[in-house]
Amino acid sequence: MKQPDHADLDLAAVLHALGDPVRLALVRRMAEDGESACSPDGVDVPRSTLSNHWRILREAGITRTRRIGKARLMALRRADLDARFPGLLAAVLAEGRR
């Protein structure tokens, strides 16, 4: 699975990935709950569309994927994002709490 290294995170790709309401909701959920299954409860989009959202988040460097058997768990790359773009993730997550 392709995901950029910490130093290769691109601001435009990250902002594009965070610009979609479904992907933003997935990021907020991971920020609150930790890892997320590939088909989390309460996300009302087709599985193929959800897979595309996860791919965009992963390729932008926002998430990392861990496999356990056939299951895949996604988690925020919070430390990498904070190191590369200090304050960005906190600002995005704070905006949702307003």
Secondary structure as UniProt FT lines:
FT   HELIX           6..8
FT   HELIX           11..18
FT   HELIX           21..33
FT   STRAND          36..37
FT   TURN            41..42
FT   HELIX           47..60
FT   STRAND          63..68
FT   TURN            69..70
FT   STRAND          71..76
FT   HELIX           78..84
FT   TURN            86..87
FT   HELIX           88..96
//
